[in-house]
Amino acid sequence: MFKSGINCTLSGEGTILGPTQESNSPGAAIELEDNSNVLTIDGNLTIKAREGKRIDSNGKVILDAGIIIRAGKVVVNNGHFISSRDVNGGDNPAILLFSPNSYRSELVINGGTFECESGNAKFLINIQDEYRDHASVKIYGGKFIGFNPADNDAEGPHTNFVADGYTVTASYDAATSRTVYTVVKATAVTDEESLKTGLSTTGAAVMLSGDTEITYVSVAKKATLNLNGKTLNCNADEALRSNSQSGNLSIVGPGTIKATAVLPNKQTSGISVRNGGTVNIFDGVTVDGGSGSKGNYAVRIIYGTVNIYGGVFECDGDAKFLINMQDTNRSKCTAKIYGGTFVGFNPADNTAEGTGTNFVADGYKSVETTYNGKQAWKVVKE
């Protein structure tokens, strides 16, 4: 425990495990307790809370974190931070900011890996509710497993801890059913032309600055589009597409992609894939196939691959072909669904490619639910 007057760097290798003492308040492997403290963490350390087996005299679960900042500043440049399970089997925070009274706490993350024990990382980085006005979190880098630092529920829906000018890229680990988010520098875009330019660079992480209208954006590189809580309005039949074998577009939320074109003699889609391209869609993304066209698809595959790990998929019209492959190219089309909610469309049993079409990946299933009062299906792990 760091009481006061500490300004130092903690580095090296090995594991720091805590808390080391019993009490009726949260405990941790590392605690800071004075506004003057500044602790920088570097090297290859692993910092982990002990398994939380404690409840207070009122029966409330006591949070045990890897690090608790009661007062002072922690800067994380590297390391591995693991949250433990509490007495009810849920996950404690890896880092908790808990600063009552006149205390002030600050967390800056530039790097490192953060994950939880059981996969429920809802509060992986957390500020104690009643002390939110006393604390700040800014994230400039790092890898977060099962926790989107730019869009989470830690402090309420759509909490964003990521610093201005930064965003997240995403990848999916099918073996653990967890998405891995990495914080990187963002390229802000404001219109169709800047979106095209941004997505033309391999490895680009592009972020919408406002609601944007497009008629044709073709992606031929590996890139990430963060909707950043905005809406991308697609005003043509295939306004947003991955359009070559080198095109690999990952889309992260929150935000909406909406097919706004009304073309009675054409099919329209929010997202399309051609020429061997790939699209990966993650949680927080809503894809709306629109209405009034000959066919209204959230996602249309002409030739290529779509991987869906989360999000909401809907259209205002008939949802029979909400996810759809080009009939003449089915052998060159792949759709694998690991998550997400599908309004009016059962991804495990539909007629998009004939009776009994199943787009759901092995090891997953579709369960009936409702979404905004409408019949829907949600894909979950078996």
C-alpha positions as CSV (number, residue, x, y, z in Angstrom):
1,M,0.0,0.0,0.0
2,F,1.3,3.4,-1.0
3,K,0.4,6.0,1.7
4,S,1.9,9.3,0.6
5,G,4.7,11.1,-1.2
6,I,5.2,8.3,-3.7
7,N,6.5,9.0,-7.2
8,C,8.0,5.8,-8.6
9,T,8.0,3.2,-11.4
10,L,7.1,-0.4,-10.7
11,S,8.6,-2.8,-13.3
12,G,10.2,-6.3,-13.7
13,E,8.6,-9.7,-14.0
14,G,6.5,-12.0,-11.8
15,T,3.0,-11.7,-10.2
16,I,1.7,-9.4,-7.5
17,L,-1.4,-11.0,-5.9
18,G,-3.7,-9.3,-3.3
19,P,-5.3,-8.2,-1.1
20,T,-3.1,-9.4,1.7
21,Q,-5.3,-8.4,4.6
22,E,-9.0,-8.9,5.6
23,S,-11.2,-5.8,6.0
24,N,-14.8,-4.7,5.4
25,S,-13.7,-2.4,2.5
26,P,-12.3,-3.2,-1.0
27,G,-8.8,-4.5,-1.1
28,A,-6.2,-5.0,-3.8
29,A,-2.7,-6.1,-4.7
30,I,-1.7,-2.5,-5.0
31,E,-3.4,0.5,-3.4
32,L,-2.7,4.2,-3.5
33,E,-4.0,6.4,-0.7
34,D,-2.8,10.0,-1.1
35,N,-3.5,12.6,-3.8
36,S,0.3,13.2,-4.1
37,N,1.0,9.6,-5.2
38,V,2.1,8.9,-8.8
39,L,2.8,5.3,-9.7
40,T,4.0,4.2,-13.1
41,I,3.7,0.5,-14.0
42,D,6.0,-1.0,-16.7
43,G,7.8,-4.2,-17.5
44,N,6.2,-7.6,-17.6
45,L,4.4,-7.8,-14.3
46,T,1.1,-9.6,-13.7
47,I,-1.2,-7.9,-11.2
48,K,-4.2,-9.8,-10.0
49,A,-6.7,-9.7,-7.2
50,R,-7.2,-12.7,-5.0
51,E,-10.4,-14.7,-5.5
52,G,-13.1,-12.6,-3.8
53,K,-14.6,-14.7,-1.0
54,R,-15.6,-11.8,1.2
55,I,-18.9,-10.1,2.1
56,D,-19.4,-7.4,4.6
57,S,-21.6,-7.4,7.8
58,N,-24.6,-6.4,5.7
59,G,-24.1,-9.3,3.2
60,K,-22.8,-7.1,0.4
61,V,-20.0,-8.4,-1.8
62,I,-16.7,-6.7,-1.2
63,L,-14.8,-5.8,-4.3
64,D,-11.3,-7.0,-4.5
65,A,-9.3,-5.5,-7.4
66,G,-5.9,-5.9,-8.8
67,I,-5.3,-2.1,-8.2
68,I,-7.4,0.3,-6.1
69,I,-6.7,4.0,-6.6
70,R,-8.2,5.7,-3.5
71,A,-6.1,8.8,-4.2
72,G,-3.3,9.7,-6.6
73,K,-2.4,8.8,-10.2
74,V,-1.6,5.5,-11.8
75,V,0.1,5.4,-15.3
76,V,0.1,1.9,-17.0
77,N,2.6,1.5,-19.8
78,N,2.7,-2.3,-19.8
79,G,1.8,-5.4,-17.8
80,H,-0.9,-8.0,-17.5
81,F,-3.9,-7.1,-15.3
82,I,-6.4,-9.8,-14.3
83,S,-9.6,-9.4,-12.4
84,S,-10.8,-12.1,-10.0
85,R,-14.2,-13.6,-9.3
86,D,-16.2,-12.4,-6.4
87,V,-18.1,-14.6,-3.9
88,N,-21.1,-14.8,-6.3
89,G,-18.9,-15.9,-9.3
90,G,-19.0,-12.5,-11.0
91,D,-16.0,-10.4,-11.9
92,N,-14.3,-7.8,-9.8
93,P,-12.5,-4.9,-11.5
94,A,-8.9,-5.2,-12.6
95,I,-8.5,-1.6,-11.6
96,L,-11.0,0.2,-9.4
97,L,-11.0,4.0,-8.7
98,F,-12.5,4.5,-5.2
99,S,-11.9,8.0,-4.0
100,P,-14.3,9.4,-1.3
101,N,-14.3,12.8,0.4
102,S,-11.4,15.0,-0.7
103,Y,-9.5,12.3,-2.5
104,R,-9.0,12.4,-6.2
105,S,-8.0,9.4,-8.4
106,E,-6.6,9.3,-12.0
107,L,-5.9,6.4,-14.3
108,V,-3.9,6.7,-17.5
109,I,-3.4,3.6,-19.7
110,N,-0.9,3.6,-22.5
111,G,-0.4,-0.1,-22.9
112,G,-0.8,-3.5,-21.2
113,T,-3.3,-6.4,-21.4
114,F,-6.5,-6.4,-19.3
115,E,-8.8,-9.4,-18.9
116,C,-11.1,-11.2,-16.4
117,E,-11.2,-14.7,-15.0
118,S,-14.6,-15.9,-16.2
119,G,-15.3,-13.8,-19.3
120,N,-17.8,-11.3,-17.8
121,A,-15.7,-8.2,-18.1
122,K,-18.5,-5.6,-17.6
123,F,-16.6,-3.7,-14.9
124,L,-13.0,-4.5,-15.9
125,I,-12.1,-0.9,-15.4
126,N,-14.5,0.7,-13.0
127,I,-15.1,3.9,-11.0
128,Q,-17.1,3.4,-7.7
129,D,-20.5,4.8,-8.5
130,E,-20.8,7.4,-5.8
131,Y,-17.3,8.8,-6.4
132,R,-17.5,9.4,-10.2
133,D,-17.0,13.1,-9.7
134,H,-13.7,12.4,-8.0
135,A,-12.1,10.2,-10.7
136,S,-10.9,10.2,-14.3
137,V,-9.8,7.5,-16.7
138,K,-8.1,8.1,-20.0
139,I,-7.0,5.3,-22.3
140,Y,-4.4,5.8,-25.1
141,G,-3.4,2.2,-25.7
142,G,-3.6,-1.4,-24.5
143,K,-5.5,-4.6,-25.2
144,F,-8.8,-5.3,-23.5
145,I,-10.2,-8.9,-23.6
146,G,-14.0,-9.1,-23.5
147,F,-14.3,-5.3,-22.6
148,N,-14.7,-2.5,-25.1
149,P,-13.1,0.5,-23.4
150,A,-14.8,2.8,-25.9
151,D,-18.3,1.4,-25.4
152,N,-19.1,-0.4,-22.2
153,D,-21.6,-0.2,-19.2
154,A,-19.1,0.4,-16.4
155,E,-20.5,3.8,-15.6
156,G,-23.8,3.4,-17.5
157,P,-24.6,2.6,-21.2
158,H,-22.0,3.6,-23.7
159,T,-19.3,4.5,-21.2
160,N,-16.2,5.6,-23.2
161,F,-12.8,5.7,-21.4
162,V,-10.8,6.1,-24.6
163,A,-9.0,9.4,-25.0
164,D,-10.0,11.9,-27.6
165,G,-8.4,11.1,-31.0
166,Y,-8.2,7.4,-30.2
167,T,-10.4,4.5,-31.1
168,V,-10.5,0.6,-30.9
169,T,-9.9,-2.2,-33.3
170,A,-11.4,-5.6,-32.7
171,S,-10.7,-9.3,-33.2
172,Y,-12.6,-12.3,-32.1
173,D,-11.4,-15.4,-30.2
174,A,-13.9,-18.1,-31.1
175,A,-12.4,-20.6,-28.6
176,T,-13.3,-18.3,-25.7
177,S,-16.2,-16.4,-27.3
178,R,-14.5,-13.1,-26.4
179,T,-13.7,-10.1,-28.5
180,V,-10.3,-8.5,-28.0
181,Y,-10.3,-4.7,-28.3
182,T,-7.0,-2.8,-28.9
183,V,-6.8,1.0,-28.5
184,V,-5.1,2.9,-31.3
185,K,-4.8,6.3,-32.8
186,A,-7.9,7.2,-34.8
187,T,-8.3,8.9,-38.2
188,A,-11.4,11.1,-37.9
189,V,-13.6,11.4,-41.0
190,T,-16.4,13.9,-41.8
191,D,-17.8,13.0,-45.2
192,E,-17.7,10.4,-48.0
193,E,-14.4,11.5,-49.5
194,S,-12.5,11.5,-46.2
195,L,-14.0,8.1,-45.4
196,K,-12.8,6.7,-48.7
197,T,-9.3,8.2,-48.1
198,G,-9.2,6.9,-44.5
199,L,-10.1,3.3,-45.4
200,S,-7.6,3.2,-48.3
201,T,-4.7,2.7,-46.0
202,T,-3.8,-0.8,-44.7
203,G,-4.4,-1.0,-41.0
204,A,-6.3,2.2,-40.8
205,A,-8.6,2.9,-37.8
206,V,-11.3,5.3,-39.0
207,M,-13.8,7.0,-36.8
208,L,-16.9,8.9,-37.8
209,S,-17.1,12.5,-36.5
210,G,-20.7,12.9,-37.3
211,D,-23.7,11.4,-39.2
212,T,-22.5,10.8,-42.7
213,E,-24.1,10.1,-46.1
214,I,-22.4,8.0,-48.7
215,T,-23.2,6.7,-52.2
216,Y,-20.2,4.5,-52.8
217,V,-17.3,3.5,-50.5
218,S,-15.4,0.5,-51.6
219,V,-12.8,-1.1,-49.2
220,A,-9.8,-3.0,-50.7
221,K,-7.6,-2.9,-47.6
222,K,-7.6,-4.3,-44.0
223,A,-9.2,-1.5,-42.0
224,T,-11.5,-0.7,-39.1
225,L,-14.5,1.6,-39.1
226,N,-15.7,2.9,-35.7
227,L,-19.2,4.4,-36.0
228,N,-18.5,6.3,-32.9
229,G,-22.2,6.6,-32.0
230,K,-23.1,8.1,-35.4
231,T,-25.2,7.0,-38.3
232,L,-23.8,6.1,-41.8
233,N,-26.6,6.6,-44.3
234,C,-26.1,4.5,-47.5
235,N,-27.9,6.2,-50.4
236,A,-27.3,3.7,-53.1
237,D,-27.9,0.0,-53.6
238,E,-24.4,-1.0,-52.4
239,A,-23.0,2.1,-50.8
240,L,-20.6,0.4,-48.4
241,R,-18.8,-2.7,-49.6
242,S,-15.7,-4.8,-49.1
243,N,-14.6,-5.2,-52.7
244,S,-11.5,-7.4,-53.1
245,Q,-9.7,-10.3,-51.6
246,S,-7.4,-7.8,-49.8
247,G,-10.5,-6.0,-48.4
248,N,-11.1,-6.9,-44.8
249,L,-13.4,-4.4,-43.1
250,S,-14.1,-4.6,-39.3
251,I,-17.0,-2.5,-38.0
252,V,-17.3,-1.6,-34.4
253,G,-19.9,0.4,-32.5
254,P,-21.9,2.0,-31.1
255,G,-23.6,3.3,-34.2
256,T,-25.9,2.5,-37.1
257,I,-25.5,1.7,-40.8
258,K,-28.8,2.3,-42.6
259,A,-29.7,1.6,-46.2
260,T,-31.7,4.8,-47.1
261,A,-32.0,4.3,-50.8
262,V,-35.5,3.3,-52.0
263,L,-35.1,1.4,-55.3
264,P,-38.2,-0.6,-56.4
265,N,-36.3,-2.3,-59.2
266,K,-33.1,-3.1,-57.2
267,Q,-31.9,-4.8,-54.1
268,T,-30.4,-2.5,-51.5
269,S,-28.2,-3.4,-48.5
270,G,-26.5,-1.7,-45.6
271,I,-23.3,-3.7,-46.2
272,S,-22.3,-5.8,-49.1
273,V,-19.3,-8.0,-50.0
274,R,-17.9,-8.6,-53.5
275,N,-14.8,-10.0,-55.2
276,G,-13.7,-12.2,-52.2
277,G,-13.8,-9.4,-49.6
278,T,-14.4,-9.9,-45.9
279,V,-16.5,-7.9,-43.4
280,N,-16.4,-8.5,-39.6
281,I,-19.2,-6.9,-37.5
282,F,-18.9,-6.5,-33.8
283,D,-21.2,-5.6,-30.9
284,G,-22.8,-2.2,-30.7
285,V,-23.4,-2.0,-34.5
286,T,-26.9,-1.7,-35.8
287,V,-27.4,-2.5,-39.5
288,D,-30.8,-1.5,-41.0
289,G,-31.6,-2.8,-44.4
290,G,-34.3,-0.1,-44.9
291,S,-37.5,-0.5,-46.9
292,G,-39.2,0.0,-50.3
293,S,-36.7,-1.6,-52.5
294,K,-37.0,-4.8,-54.5
295,G,-35.0,-6.5,-51.7
296,N,-33.9,-5.0,-48.4
297,Y,-30.9,-6.7,-46.9
298,A,-28.9,-5.7,-43.8
299,V,-26.0,-7.7,-45.3
300,R,-25.6,-9.0,-48.8
301,I,-22.9,-11.4,-49.9
302,I,-22.2,-11.5,-53.6
303,Y,-18.8,-13.2,-53.3
304,G,-16.9,-13.2,-50.0
305,T,-17.2,-13.7,-46.3
306,V,-19.2,-12.1,-43.5
307,N,-18.4,-12.8,-39.8
308,I,-20.9,-11.5,-37.3
309,Y,-19.9,-11.3,-33.7
310,G,-22.6,-9.0,-32.4
311,G,-24.9,-6.1,-33.2
312,V,-28.5,-5.7,-34.3
313,F,-29.8,-6.5,-37.8
314,E,-33.2,-5.4,-39.0
315,C,-35.1,-3.8,-41.9
316,D,-38.4,-2.0,-42.2
317,G,-39.8,-4.4,-44.7
318,D,-39.9,-8.2,-45.1
319,A,-36.9,-9.6,-43.2
320,K,-36.9,-13.0,-45.1
321,F,-33.6,-12.1,-46.7
322,L,-32.1,-10.0,-43.9
323,I,-28.8,-11.8,-44.4
324,N,-28.5,-13.0,-48.0
325,M,-26.2,-14.6,-50.5
326,Q,-26.2,-14.1,-54.3
327,D,-28.1,-17.2,-55.6
328,T,-25.7,-17.8,-58.5
329,N,-22.6,-17.5,-56.3
330,R,-23.5,-19.4,-53.1
331,S,-20.4,-21.6,-53.4
332,K,-18.3,-18.5,-53.1
333,C,-20.2,-17.0,-50.2
334,T,-19.6,-17.6,-46.5
335,A,-21.6,-16.3,-43.5
336,K,-20.7,-17.2,-39.9
337,I,-22.6,-15.8,-37.1
338,Y,-21.3,-15.9,-33.5
339,G,-23.5,-13.3,-31.9
340,G,-26.0,-10.6,-32.5
341,T,-29.8,-10.0,-32.5
342,F,-31.8,-10.5,-35.7
343,V,-35.2,-8.9,-35.9
344,G,-37.8,-11.0,-37.7
345,F,-35.1,-13.4,-39.0
346,N,-33.9,-16.6,-37.4
347,P,-30.3,-17.0,-38.6
348,A,-30.3,-20.7,-37.6
349,D,-33.5,-21.6,-39.5
350,N,-34.5,-19.4,-42.4
351,T,-35.3,-19.6,-46.2
352,A,-32.7,-17.0,-47.4
353,E,-30.8,-19.8,-49.3
354,G,-33.6,-22.4,-49.2
355,T,-35.6,-24.1,-46.5
356,G,-33.6,-24.6,-43.3
357,T,-30.7,-22.3,-44.0
358,N,-28.4,-22.0,-41.0
359,F,-25.8,-19.2,-40.9
360,V,-25.0,-19.8,-37.2
361,A,-21.4,-21.0,-36.5
362,D,-20.7,-24.4,-34.9
363,G,-21.0,-24.3,-31.1
364,Y,-23.5,-21.5,-31.2
365,K,-27.3,-21.4,-31.2
366,S,-30.2,-19.0,-31.9
367,V,-32.7,-18.3,-29.2
368,E,-36.0,-16.5,-29.7
369,T,-36.4,-13.1,-28.0
370,T,-38.0,-9.7,-28.6
371,Y,-36.4,-6.5,-29.7
372,N,-38.3,-3.2,-29.4
373,G,-41.5,-5.3,-29.2
374,K,-40.8,-7.3,-32.3
375,Q,-40.0,-11.0,-32.6
376,A,-36.3,-11.6,-32.9
377,W,-33.5,-14.2,-32.4
378,K,-30.3,-13.8,-30.5
379,V,-27.2,-15.9,-31.2
380,V,-25.4,-17.2,-28.1
381,K,-22.8,-19.9,-27.3
382,E,-24.3,-23.4,-26.7
